[in-house]
Amino acid sequence: MTQSELKGEVRLKAAIIDRLFDRAHIDDDAVLISEMTVANWSRRADVVLANGSLWAFEVKSELDSLSRLPGQLDTFTANFEKVCVVCAPRFETGARALLPEGVGLWVADEDGSLRERVRPRYTRLTKTAAVGLMKANELRALLSCNGFTGVADLPRSGLVELAMQLPASDLASAARDAVKRRHRSRHDAFVKHREDQGTVGSMWMLRREERSRGTYLPPATLTAPAAANVAIPKGHPLLVQAPGGPVLRRLVSA
């Protein structure tokens, strides 16, 4: 790792993660993601925390500029529930002037810690955004669990059309769960490595793997978290086998 990297994006990303751990935003259910793509792979959020909400952080280090920030924030506010800009001190005034309402601002101190200048505000994820965060196989599993049939061979457009019939809160929850499941293995490996090597020394564990721009390769050891035990009678008429275990099917009106 070069000295410029330590002073730049890697150092700020590590400071974000340290603050999230220190403020107890990361529990056993939370997942950290680095360079998460959204909006048909047109943008990448530098750091994302998926816990009770999807929280995106856009980093502006000493080596960056603010030229792309307005477009980045337009995309991130449409695709995440909380958004925060994290910047080097020299960008504080410029970044503050570009912040849309509800977007937070953290600024680095000389000692490397972060100070909150503007608190981010939670915004409910729209149906379109939630569906856009899920892959086709994740949409199929969601629809099957909610009583839809004949979804196995549907194209993504057909899956999206059906998914939009579900409540926005259900779609947001499903999107968060899908993101967590997809990135859980890498997050767990990072947290374990961080205990011995520290945050900066473990940042490489969160790096995305890709063959080409816009192509994501999930870790080979990815496994879904175990489903919680619930007392559902085996003979219940709405019982279906979902990817995470048995659930009760939602009744969908014609």
JOMOJO-V825011 format. One record per residue. N is the residue number from 1. RES is the residue in three letters. SS is DSSP state (H for helix, E for strand, L for the rest). NEAR is the number of other C-alpha atoms within 12 Angstrom. Layout:
[[N;RES;SS;NEAR] [N;RES;SS;NEAR]]
//
This chain:
[[1;MET;L;15] [2;THR;L;10] [3;GLN;H;10] [4;SER;H;15] [5;GLU;H;20] [6;LEU;H;22] [7;LYS;H;26] [8;GLY;L;27] [9;GLU;H;34] [10;VAL;H;34] [11;ARG;H;38] [12;LEU;H;43] [13;LYS;H;47] [14;ALA;H;38] [15;ALA;H;36] [16;ILE;H;44] [17;ILE;H;40] [18;ASP;H;27] [19;ARG;H;24] [20;LEU;H;27] [21;PHE;H;22] [22;ASP;H;14] [23;ARG;L;12] [24;ALA;L;14] [25;HIS;L;24] [26;ILE;L;26] [27;ASP;L;19] [28;ASP;L;18] [29;ASP;L;24] [30;ALA;L;32] [31;VAL;E;40] [32;LEU;E;49] [33;ILE;E;42] [34;SER;E;35] [35;GLU;E;33] [36;MET;E;40] [37;THR;E;31] [38;VAL;E;31] [39;ALA;L;26] [40;ASN;L;20] [41;TRP;L;19] [42;SER;L;19] [43;ARG;E;26] [44;ARG;E;31] [45;ALA;E;38] [46;ASP;E;38] [47;VAL;E;41] [48;VAL;E;43] [49;LEU;E;41] [50;ALA;E;39] [51;ASN;L;32] [52;GLY;L;27] [53;SER;L;34] [54;LEU;E;43] [55;TRP;E;43] [56;ALA;E;45] [57;PHE;E;44] [58;GLU;E;48] [59;VAL;E;46] [60;LYS;E;38] [61;SER;L;33] [62;GLU;L;25] [63;LEU;L;21] [64;ASP;L;23] [65;SER;L;20] [66;LEU;L;29] [67;SER;L;14] [68;ARG;L;18] [69;LEU;H;33] [70;PRO;H;22] [71;GLY;H;20] [72;GLN;H;34] [73;LEU;H;34] [74;ASP;H;24] [75;THR;H;27] [76;PHE;H;40] [77;THR;H;39] [78;ALA;H;32] [79;ASN;H;41] [80;PHE;L;49] [81;GLU;L;35] [82;LYS;E;36] [83;VAL;E;42] [84;CYS;E;43] [85;VAL;E;51] [86;VAL;E;51] [87;CYS;E;44] [88;ALA;L;37] [89;PRO;H;29] [90;ARG;H;21] [91;PHE;H;27] [92;GLU;H;30] [93;THR;H;17] [94;GLY;H;21] [95;ALA;H;35] [96;ARG;H;29] [97;ALA;H;18] [98;LEU;H;24] [99;LEU;L;32] [100;PRO;L;27] [101;GLU;L;21] [102;GLY;L;26] [103;VAL;L;38] [104;GLY;E;35] [105;LEU;E;40] [106;TRP;E;38] [107;VAL;E;36] [108;ALA;E;34] [109;ASP;L;20] [110;GLU;L;13] [111;ASP;L;14] [112;GLY;L;28] [113;SER;L;25] [114;LEU;E;31] [115;ARG;E;25] [116;GLU;E;22] [117;ARG;E;23] [118;VAL;E;24] [119;ARG;L;21] [120;PRO;L;26] [121;ARG;L;22] [122;TYR;L;22] [123;THR;L;22] [124;ARG;L;27] [125;LEU;L;33] [126;THR;L;25] [127;LYS;H;29] [128;THR;H;26] [129;ALA;H;33] [130;ALA;H;38] [131;VAL;H;44] [132;GLY;H;35] [133;LEU;L;37] [134;MET;L;37] [135;LYS;L;26] [136;ALA;H;25] [137;ASN;H;23] [138;GLU;H;33] [139;LEU;H;37] [140;ARG;H;34] [141;ALA;H;31] [142;LEU;H;41] [143;LEU;H;38] [144;SER;H;31] [145;CYS;H;31] [146;ASN;L;32] [147;GLY;L;29] [148;PHE;L;28] [149;THR;L;22] [150;GLY;L;15] [151;VAL;L;27] [152;ALA;L;19] [153;ASP;L;13] [154;LEU;L;19] [155;PRO;L;17] [156;ARG;H;21] [157;SER;H;18] [158;GLY;H;21] [159;LEU;H;31] [160;VAL;H;30] [161;GLU;H;21] [162;LEU;H;30] [163;ALA;H;38] [164;MET;L;25] [165;GLN;L;26] [166;LEU;L;31] [167;PRO;L;21] [168;ALA;H;20] [169;SER;H;21] [170;ASP;H;25] [171;LEU;H;33] [172;ALA;H;36] [173;SER;H;30] [174;ALA;H;37] [175;ALA;H;39] [176;ARG;H;38] [177;ASP;H;33] [178;ALA;H;35] [179;VAL;H;41] [180;LYS;H;35] [181;ARG;H;35] [182;ARG;H;34] [183;HIS;H;40] [184;ARG;H;34] [185;SER;H;27] [186;ARG;H;33] [187;HIS;H;41] [188;ASP;H;31] [189;ALA;H;25] [190;PHE;H;30] [191;VAL;H;32] [192;LYS;H;19] [193;HIS;H;20] [194;ARG;H;23] [195;GLU;H;16] [196;ASP;H;13] [197;GLN;H;15] [198;GLY;L;20] [199;THR;L;29] [200;VAL;H;31] [201;GLY;H;23] [202;SER;H;28] [203;MET;H;38] [204;TRP;H;27] [205;MET;H;28] [206;LEU;H;37] [207;ARG;L;26] [208;ARG;L;30] [209;GLU;L;21] [210;GLU;L;15] [211;ARG;L;10] [212;SER;L;10] [213;ARG;L;16] [214;GLY;L;19] [215;THR;L;15] [216;TYR;L;21] [217;LEU;L;18] [218;PRO;L;23] [219;PRO;L;22] [220;ALA;L;12] [221;THR;L;16] [222;LEU;L;18] [223;THR;L;21] [224;ALA;L;18] [225;PRO;L;22] [226;ALA;L;13] [227;ALA;L;16] [228;ALA;L;11] [229;ASN;L;10] [230;VAL;L;12] [231;ALA;L;13] [232;ILE;L;18] [233;PRO;L;13] [234;LYS;L;14] [235;GLY;L;11] [236;HIS;L;14] [237;PRO;L;14] [238;LEU;L;21] [239;LEU;E;22] [240;VAL;E;28] [241;GLN;E;21] [242;ALA;E;21] [243;PRO;L;24] [244;GLY;L;22] [245;GLY;E;20] [246;PRO;E;25] [247;VAL;E;28] [248;LEU;E;23] [249;ARG;L;23] [250;ARG;L;22] [251;LEU;L;19] [252;VAL;L;18] [253;SER;L;10] [254;ALA;L;8]]
//
